[in-house]
Amino acid sequence: MTPWQNHHNALQRRTFLGRSGLGLGSAALSSLLGRDLTAASGEIPKGVTHFAPKAKRVIFLCMSGGPSHLETFDYKPQLDALDGKAMPESFTKGQPIAQLQGKELKVLGHLSKFRKHGQSGQLISDFLPWTAKMADDIAVVRSMVTEQINHDPAHTFMNTGTAISGRPSMGAWTTYGLGSETEDLPGFVVLTSVGGRNPQPIASRQWSAGFLPSKYQGVEFNSTGDPVHYVRNPKGVSDIQQSSLVNAINQLDQKRNQLVHDPEIDTRIAAYEMAYRMQTSVPELVDISHEPQHVLDLYGATPGDGSYASNCLLARRLAERGTRFIHLYHRGWDHHGDLARYMDICCGLTDRPTWALLTDLKQRGLLDDTLVIWGGEFGRTPMFQGKGGPGRDHHIKGFSMWMAGGGIKSGISHGATDELGYNAVDNVVHVRDLHATMLHLLGIDHMRFSYPFQGLDMRLTGVEPARVVTELLA
């Protein structure tokens, strides 16, 4: 066969595949290949940990927009004492400030009461009454710091450990290192919801595989309608016909591979097979209407509404079915003004479902090996912003997150900010330390976990110092 004939046949085959109606999307196909593709591509088998893991999976609850640590977990009496007075210049001189740069800075006291909860006595704001019920289950980190002060780069930094776009997300790194526990669902799933003030857009590159093989990137499930585009058979096409189509394509692939011996063809065969299995597994997964009523009531979830509550229930269903990394975004926490009103809205939408998720995981015996992380891309300033209802600006020098389950000590507080909640000063935890700790709990040594790219051994934690926060480990 001449080279022209090879090229002509390849074009015909490509046209046939492109029109075959298996349109689940290249991202979904790539990320669903599983261990069959690893063997086919000749990669080193994944899933071999450096030491015994405490967690098998991660659920990351991202409060997108940056929730105020000063209205959630970080109580500062001095903040109330200075309410309305000038912010001491010693805190802010030469420091990066987002929208308040160059403006008169005044202290804004807490807009909520704080109370001690549980046997641990964790201080939690009245905005979070359901989180308060799990005070003895969570480890609150009050000394987080990050490096990017605006939303998109801050999300990029939180997700990838760098502000440089195009790097692999932590979910992609996790599935690259450990693979997936399911052959019928993605190993890395993203769910989004919205409600609150000024919902910031979330770019799909936030769950990208970057320079890792594309099969490790996250798959976003739609909040309403079909969870993945074209997941259902076209009208008039039965399961038997669809199966016959997949078999026919695979036979063509195999015939071609007898000539060229290309591992990528084996990869494509596995992709079509996975896509076919997904047509059954995904609709069953997202149909929460079959959950018992008491479970729906626990979360406050309404089937098909695309809410954070329904996404939390889906997160539990994904966890028990073997998905490795589940990332929930709730957009609406960018509270530059009317902070109290929008805190009520955002907490009203997310507080109870978050409690329900931890409660449900615990009741099912899943919390012990599921690492749950809650937080935003940064915190908010101690200074007043806005007209009318007061708000707070972006802040990167000190904010709060919490972790629970999968090898984390329960009922503890770690680290502290200064007397006004501006700078993290005690047991500071950088975003890279968060990543190192997460990987450690999954059984991965972040210093030995790398991927060759552009002549370098690239790591999620980069080349800057990063440490496992051992004080958080059970």
C-alpha positions in Angstrom: 0.0 0.0 0.0 1.4 3.4 -1.0 1.9 6.2 1.5 -0.9 8.1 -0.3 -3.2 5.2 0.1 -2.4 5.0 3.9 -3.1 8.7 4.2 -6.4 8.4 2.2 -7.6 5.5 4.3 -6.7 7.3 7.5 -8.8 10.3 6.4 -11.7 8.1 5.6 -11.5 6.3 8.9 -11.2 9.6 10.8 -14.3 10.9 9.0 -16.2 7.8 9.9 -15.2 8.0 13.6 -16.1 11.7 13.7 -19.6 11.1 12.4 -20.2 7.9 14.4 -22.4 9.7 17.1 -20.1 8.8 20.1 -19.9 12.4 21.1 -19.1 12.3 24.8 -16.4 14.9 24.4 -12.7 14.4 24.1 -12.0 15.5 27.7 -14.4 13.0 29.1 -13.1 10.2 26.8 -9.5 10.9 27.7 -10.1 11.0 31.4 -12.1 7.8 31.5 -9.5 5.4 30.1 -8.4 4.0 33.4 -5.8 1.3 33.9 -6.3 -0.4 30.5 -4.9 2.7 28.8 -1.9 2.8 31.1 -1.0 -0.7 30.1 -1.6 0.1 26.4 0.5 3.3 26.4 3.5 1.7 28.1 3.4 4.1 31.0 4.7 3.1 34.4 1.7 1.6 36.3 0.1 4.0 38.7 -1.5 3.3 42.1 1.7 2.3 43.8 2.0 4.6 46.9 5.2 5.5 48.7 3.7 4.5 52.0 0.5 3.3 53.5 -2.3 5.9 52.7 -4.7 7.2 55.2 -7.1 8.5 52.5 -8.3 6.9 49.3 -10.0 9.9 47.8 -10.5 13.7 48.1 -13.6 15.8 48.1 -12.5 19.5 47.8 -15.3 22.0 48.7 -14.3 25.3 47.1 -16.2 28.3 48.2 -15.3 30.3 45.1 -14.8 34.1 45.6 -13.0 33.9 49.0 -15.1 33.6 52.1 -14.3 35.9 55.0 -12.3 34.2 57.7 -13.4 37.0 60.0 -17.0 35.9 59.6 -16.4 32.2 59.8 -13.5 30.8 61.9 -11.1 33.6 63.0 -12.4 35.5 66.0 -10.4 38.7 67.0 -11.7 40.8 69.9 -9.3 43.6 68.9 -11.1 43.8 65.6 -14.3 44.8 67.4 -12.4 47.2 69.7 -11.1 49.1 66.6 -14.3 49.0 64.6 -14.6 52.2 62.5 -11.1 53.4 63.4 -8.1 53.9 61.1 -6.4 50.6 60.2 -2.8 50.8 61.8 -0.4 51.5 58.9 2.1 49.1 60.4 -0.1 46.2 59.1 -0.7 47.5 55.6 2.3 49.6 54.5 3.8 48.1 51.4 1.4 45.2 51.4 -0.6 44.0 48.3 -4.2 45.1 48.5 -6.7 44.5 45.7 -9.4 47.2 45.4 -8.6 49.2 48.5 -5.1 50.2 47.3 -4.5 53.9 47.9 -7.8 54.4 49.8 -8.4 55.4 53.4 -8.4 52.2 55.4 -10.7 51.7 58.3 -11.2 48.6 60.5 -14.4 46.7 60.2 -15.4 44.6 63.2 -17.0 41.2 63.0 -20.4 41.1 61.5 -21.4 38.0 63.5 -21.0 36.6 67.0 -18.6 33.7 67.6 -19.3 30.9 70.1 -17.4 27.8 71.3 -18.8 24.5 70.1 -18.3 20.8 70.8 -16.0 19.3 73.4 -13.1 20.8 71.5 -14.4 24.4 72.1 -13.8 25.4 68.5 -14.7 29.1 67.9 -17.2 29.2 65.0 -19.3 32.1 63.7 -23.1 32.2 64.0 -23.2 32.3 60.2 -22.3 28.6 60.2 -24.7 26.8 62.7 -24.4 23.5 60.9 -20.7 23.6 60.7 -20.7 24.2 64.4 -22.4 20.8 64.8 -19.3 19.2 63.4 -16.8 21.2 65.4 -15.3 18.0 66.9 -14.9 16.4 63.4 -12.9 19.1 61.6 -9.4 20.6 61.9 -9.5 24.3 61.3 -6.4 25.9 59.8 -6.4 29.6 60.7 -3.0 30.4 59.2 -3.4 29.8 55.5 -1.4 32.0 53.0 -1.4 32.2 49.3 0.4 34.3 46.6 -2.2 35.6 44.2 -4.7 38.4 45.1 -7.2 38.2 42.3 -9.7 35.4 41.7 -8.6 33.6 38.6 -4.8 33.5 39.3 -5.6 32.7 43.0 -7.8 29.7 41.9 -4.9 28.7 39.5 -2.5 28.8 42.4 -4.8 26.9 44.8 -5.4 24.2 42.1 -2.0 23.9 40.6 0.6 25.3 43.0 1.6 28.1 40.6 0.1 31.1 38.9 1.3 29.9 35.5 -1.6 28.7 33.4 -1.5 25.3 31.8 -0.1 23.4 34.7 -1.8 20.2 36.0 -4.5 20.6 38.7 -4.2 18.8 42.0 -7.1 16.4 40.9 -5.1 15.5 37.7 -2.0 14.9 39.8 -3.9 12.7 42.1 -5.4 10.5 39.4 -2.1 10.4 37.6 -0.4 9.1 40.7 -3.1 6.7 42.0 -5.4 6.0 39.0 -9.1 5.5 39.6 -11.0 2.9 41.6 -13.8 2.7 39.0 -13.8 1.6 35.4 -17.3 3.1 34.6 -16.9 6.7 35.8 -14.3 9.4 35.6 -11.5 9.4 38.2 -11.7 13.2 38.6 -15.1 14.9 38.5 -16.0 18.6 38.8 -19.4 19.9 40.0 -20.4 23.6 40.1 -23.2 25.6 41.7 -24.0 29.3 42.1 -25.7 31.6 44.6 -24.5 34.8 46.3 -22.8 38.0 45.3 -20.8 38.6 42.1 -20.3 34.9 41.1 -16.8 34.7 39.5 -16.4 32.6 36.4 -14.5 29.3 36.8 -12.4 28.4 33.7 -12.2 24.7 32.7 -8.4 25.0 32.8 -8.7 25.0 36.6 -9.2 21.2 36.3 -6.8 20.7 33.4 -4.3 17.9 33.1 -1.7 20.5 31.9 1.3 18.6 30.6 0.1 15.3 32.0 -1.6 12.9 29.7 -5.1 14.3 28.9 -6.9 11.3 30.4 -6.2 12.7 33.8 -8.0 16.0 33.5 -11.3 16.6 35.3 -14.7 16.0 33.8 -17.2 18.7 34.5 -20.7 17.4 35.0 -23.5 19.8 34.0 -25.7 21.0 36.9 -28.9 20.4 35.0 -29.9 18.3 32.1 -27.6 15.6 30.8 -24.6 15.5 33.1 -22.3 15.0 30.1 -23.1 16.1 26.5 -24.4 13.3 24.3 -24.2 10.7 27.1 -27.6 9.3 26.0 -28.1 7.4 22.7 -29.4 9.4 19.8 -33.1 9.0 19.1 -33.9 5.8 17.3 -30.6 4.1 18.4 -30.9 1.2 20.7 -28.3 -0.1 23.1 -27.8 -3.1 20.9 -27.2 -0.8 17.9 -24.8 1.4 19.9 -22.9 -1.7 21.1 -22.6 -2.9 17.5 -21.3 0.4 16.4 -18.6 0.4 19.2 -17.6 -3.2 18.2 -17.4 -2.2 14.5 -15.1 0.8 15.3 -12.9 -1.3 17.5 -12.5 -3.9 14.8 -11.4 -1.2 12.4 -9.0 0.1 15.0 -7.6 -3.4 15.6 -7.2 -4.0 11.8 -5.3 -0.7 11.5 -3.1 -1.5 14.5 -2.0 -4.8 12.9 -0.2 -2.6 10.4 1.1 0.3 12.5 1.4 -1.1 16.0 0.4 2.2 17.6 -0.4 2.2 21.3 -2.6 5.2 20.8 -5.0 3.0 18.9 -5.3 0.7 21.8 -6.0 3.8 23.9 -8.8 4.8 21.5 -10.3 1.3 21.6 -10.5 1.5 25.4 -11.9 5.1 25.1 -14.9 3.9 23.0 -15.5 1.0 25.3 -15.4 3.3 28.4 -17.8 5.8 26.6 -20.2 3.0 26.0 -20.1 1.9 29.7 -20.6 5.5 30.8 -23.9 5.7 28.9 -25.2 3.4 31.6 -23.2 4.5 34.7 -23.6 8.3 34.5 -27.4 8.6 34.2 -27.7 6.2 37.1 -25.2 8.1 39.1 -26.9 11.6 38.8 -30.4 10.3 39.3 -30.7 11.2 43.0 -34.5 10.8 42.9 -34.0 7.2 43.9 -32.3 8.2 47.1 -34.5 7.6 50.2 -36.5 10.7 51.3 -34.7 10.9 54.6 -31.4 11.3 52.7 -32.7 14.0 50.4 -34.0 15.7 53.5 -30.6 15.4 55.2 -29.0 17.4 52.5 -32.0 19.6 51.6 -31.5 18.4 48.0 -34.1 18.5 45.3 -33.4 16.2 42.3 -32.3 18.0 39.2 -32.0 21.5 40.7 -28.2 21.9 40.2 -27.8 23.1 43.7 -24.8 22.8 46.0 -26.9 20.5 48.2 -27.5 18.2 45.3 -23.8 18.3 44.3 -22.9 17.3 47.9 -25.1 14.3 47.6 -23.6 13.5 44.2 -20.1 13.8 45.8 -21.1 11.1 48.2 -22.4 8.9 45.4 -19.2 9.4 43.4 -17.1 8.6 46.4 -18.8 5.3 47.1 -18.5 4.4 43.4 -14.7 4.9 43.3 -14.1 8.4 41.9 -10.7 9.5 43.2 -11.0 13.3 43.2 -14.3 15.2 43.5 -14.1 19.0 43.3 -17.2 21.1 44.1 -17.2 24.9 43.4 -19.9 27.1 44.8 -19.7 30.5 43.2 -20.9 33.6 45.0 -18.5 34.4 47.9 -17.0 37.7 46.5 -18.4 39.9 49.2 -17.0 43.4 48.6 -20.3 44.9 49.8 -23.4 43.8 51.8 -21.2 41.2 53.5 -23.7 40.2 56.2 -26.6 39.7 53.7 -24.5 37.7 51.3 -22.9 35.6 54.0 -26.5 34.7 55.0 -27.2 33.7 51.5 -24.0 31.7 50.8 -24.0 30.0 54.2 -27.7 29.2 53.8 -27.0 27.4 50.5 -23.8 25.6 51.6 -23.6 25.2 55.4 -26.2 22.4 56.0 -25.3 20.4 52.8 -21.6 20.4 53.9 -22.6 19.1 57.4 -24.9 16.5 55.7 -22.0 15.3 53.5 -19.7 14.7 56.4 -22.6 13.1 58.4 -23.5 10.9 55.5 -19.9 9.8 54.8 -19.4 9.1 58.5 -22.6 7.0 58.7 -21.5 4.9 55.7 -18.0 4.4 57.0 -16.5 6.5 54.1 -15.2 9.4 56.1 -12.3 7.4 57.6 -10.7 7.1 54.1 -12.1 10.3 52.4 -10.2 13.6 52.9 -12.6 16.5 52.8 -11.2 20.0 52.4 -13.3 23.3 52.7 -12.1 26.8 51.8 -11.8 29.5 49.1 -8.9 30.8 47.0 -8.1 33.5 49.7 -9.7 35.4 52.6 -10.9 38.9 53.2 -9.4 42.1 54.6 -9.9 43.3 58.2 -10.6 46.7 56.5 -14.0 48.1 55.5 -15.0 48.2 51.9 -18.2 49.3 50.0 -21.0 51.8 50.3 -24.0 51.1 52.4 -23.7 47.6 53.6 -20.1 47.0 54.5 -17.9 44.4 52.8 -14.3 43.3 52.7 -11.6 43.2 50.0 -9.5 40.2 48.8 -6.8 39.1 51.3 -3.9 36.6 50.9 -1.8 37.1 54.1 -4.0 35.1 56.4 -7.2 33.1 56.0 -9.0 29.9 57.2 -9.7 26.5 55.7 -10.7 23.2 57.3 -10.0 19.6 56.7 -11.7 16.4 57.9 -11.6 12.6 57.6 -8.9 10.6 55.9 -6.1 10.7 58.5 -6.8 14.3 59.8 -7.0 15.0 63.6 -10.5 15.9 64.6 -11.6 18.8 66.7 -8.4 20.9 66.6 -7.4 24.4 65.5 -4.0 25.0 63.9 -2.2 28.2 63.5 -3.2 31.8 64.1 -3.3 35.2 62.5 -2.3 38.5 64.3 -4.7 40.4 66.6 -6.6 41.9 63.6 -6.6 38.8 61.4 -4.2 40.4 58.8 -1.0 38.3 58.9 -0.7 34.6 59.6 1.9 34.6 62.4 1.7 31.2 64.1 2.3 27.8 62.3 1.8 29.3 58.9 0.4 27.0 56.2 1.2 27.8 52.6 -1.0 26.4 49.8 2.0 24.2 48.8 2.0 22.8 52.4 -1.7 22.0 51.9 -0.8 20.1 48.7 2.1 18.3 50.3 -0.2 17.2 53.2 -3.0 16.1 50.9 -0.6 14.0 48.9 0.9 12.5 52.1 -2.5 11.4 53.3 -3.0 9.7 49.9 0.3 7.8 50.5 2.4 10.0 48.1 5.7 11.7 49.0 5.4 15.1 47.3 9.2 15.3 46.9 9.4 12.0 44.9 6.2 12.6 42.9 7.1 14.2 39.6 6.6 14.2 35.8 9.3 15.0 33.2 8.4 18.1 31.3 10.7 20.5 29.3 13.8 18.9 30.8 12.6 19.2 34.4 11.1 16.9 36.9 7.9 18.9 37.6 6.0 18.5 40.9 2.6 19.7 42.2 4.5 21.4 45.1 7.1 22.9 42.8 10.7 23.8 43.8 9.9 26.2 46.6 9.9 24.8 50.2 6.8 22.8 51.1 6.2 20.6 54.1 3.7 18.1 55.3 1.7 19.7 58.2 2.3 16.8 60.6 0.4 18.6 63.4 -2.8 18.0 61.4 -2.2 14.2 61.1 -4.1 11.8 63.3 
